[in-house]
Amino acid sequence: DDDSAKAFFKDCGEINKIRWLTDRESGDFKGCGFIEFYDTAGVDKAAGLNGNDCLGRAIRIDYAAAKKKDF
């Protein structure tokens, strides 16, 4: 949930947005999400937490690719 994510990343910087992936039909959590920080320093700190334990599970943290803009 958002509160757990905020607590886990509390030392990384201010979080702008959290988005969890869910199944379109059932609404069930897919086990993945995106956390957007206000600055890149927060992103780099968060990536340094890759493999750490969160809620009893080792989590994988990676950079998301920038979205391509359609013109």
N, C-alpha and C positions, 0 to 999 in steps of 0.2 A: 504494500500500500504506500501511498505518498508519504505518510509520516515515517515509516521505516526507511524509505529511500532518503528522505531529508536527514534523518539521524545518521545514516551510514555515510553520507557525503558531507556532513556538517563542516568538516575542516577543509573542504575543497573550494568553497566560494558560494556565492549566492546563486541559487537555482532559479532559472527563469520559467521553465516548463517541464512537466513530467507527463509522458504519454505511455500507457501500457497497451500492448497488443492483445486483442481479444478475438475470438472466433466470431465471424459475422452472424452466424446463425444462432449459436448457443449463448454467446456472450462470455464464454469461459476464457480465463486468462491463458495465454499461450506460453507463458514463461519468459517473456522478453519485453523490454521496454526501452524508452529513450529518455534521457535526461539532458536538458539543455541548460547550460550555464550562461551567465551574462558575459563572462570574459573567457578568453582562451586559457588563461592560467588555471582556472578552475577545471577546465576539461583535462589539462595535462595532469593535474593533481589526482583527479578521479581515475584516469587511466592507470596511474601508479598503484591503485588499489586492486588491480586485476588479480584474481585468484584468492582474495581475502574471503573470510567467512561472513555471510550476511544471513541472519535467521537460520543458522544451522547448515547452510550450503555454501560451497565455494562458488563465487560468481565470476563470470567472464565479462570483462569490460574492454571495449574497443572503440575506435573512432568511427562514426558514421560518415559515409561519403556525402558530399554536398549534393543537394538536389539540382537537377538540370532544369533550367527555365525554358519553357516552350514559348516561342515568339510567333 
